[in-house]
Amino acid sequence: MAPHRHDVKKLAIHDAKAQECWIVKKGSIRVILYDLDDTKIKSEILKCGDFLVTLGGGHGMETLEDEATILEVKNGPFTGRDYTSFVEKEILS
């Protein structure tokens, strides 16, 4: 790809949910992923160099080491707290 610079453009503000990317820079974390109805669907451990992109549903995260460090990238603009906490639902058998 040839060197390039992106032109300035006006972005329309519209209804959109945040999409996030977490990159583990140091240590490890546990991520918990939830379906659109807040049902827990998966728990995964991410280690240094791993990344996760979330596009829908819910998620939680806990550090597994005191020195764990992540980089979180979200679509913007940042307008303050933009999430709703919930209590996870259990999967019924």
N, C-alpha and C positions, 0 to 999 in steps of 0.2 A: 504494500500500500504506500502510495506516495505521501510525503509529509503534507499535512493539511491543518487548517484551523476552522473551527465551526463558527459560522456567522451568528450574530446576536439575533434572536427572534423572540417575539412576544409569545408567551405560553398562556393559553386559555386556562383559567381555573375552573374545574368541573368536579363533580362528585367522583371521588376515587378513593379506594382503600390503599393504605400503604403496602408496598411490596418491599421486602427487606432481604438483605444479604448479610450473613455473618461470616467472617473469616477468622479462624482461630490463629492468633499470632504466637501464643505461648500457652503451654499447659493443655488442659482439656476441659470440656464442658459437656453437660448432658442437656439435650434438647428434647422436649416433649411436644409432639404435634397433635393437633385436634382437628376433627372434621368441621364442616360448616355448622353443625348443630352442637358443637362443643364436646363431642365424644372423643375421648383419647384414642388415637389410632396408632401411635408409634412413639417409642423412646429410643434415642440413639446417642451414643457418645461420639463427640467430634474431638479430634486431636490436632495438634499444631500442623498447620498447612491445609486442614480440611475446611470446607465452606458449605453453607446451606443457603438456598434461595427460597423464600416463602412467597407464595402468590395468593393464597386464600386460606380460610380456616384460621385457627388460633395456634398459639405456641407459647411455651414457657422455656426457661433456661436456668440452669444452676451451674456455678463453677465447681469443679471437682478438685481444684488446687488453689491455694491462697494466691498464687502469682499468675493465675490464668488471665489472659488478655485476649479480647476480641476486638475486631473492627466491625462496626455495624454501618451499613450503607442503606439509605432509604430514598425513595423518590420524594421530591420536595414540591413546593417549598415547605419548610418547617413552620407550622402555625401553632405550636404548643402541643400539649398532650392530645393525642388523637387515637386513643384506644379505650376499650371497655374491658374491665376485668370480669371473669366469670368463674363459676365453679364447674369443674369437669364433670361430665356425665359418664356413668359406667356403662359398658357394653353389656346388654342383657342377653343371656344365652337361651 
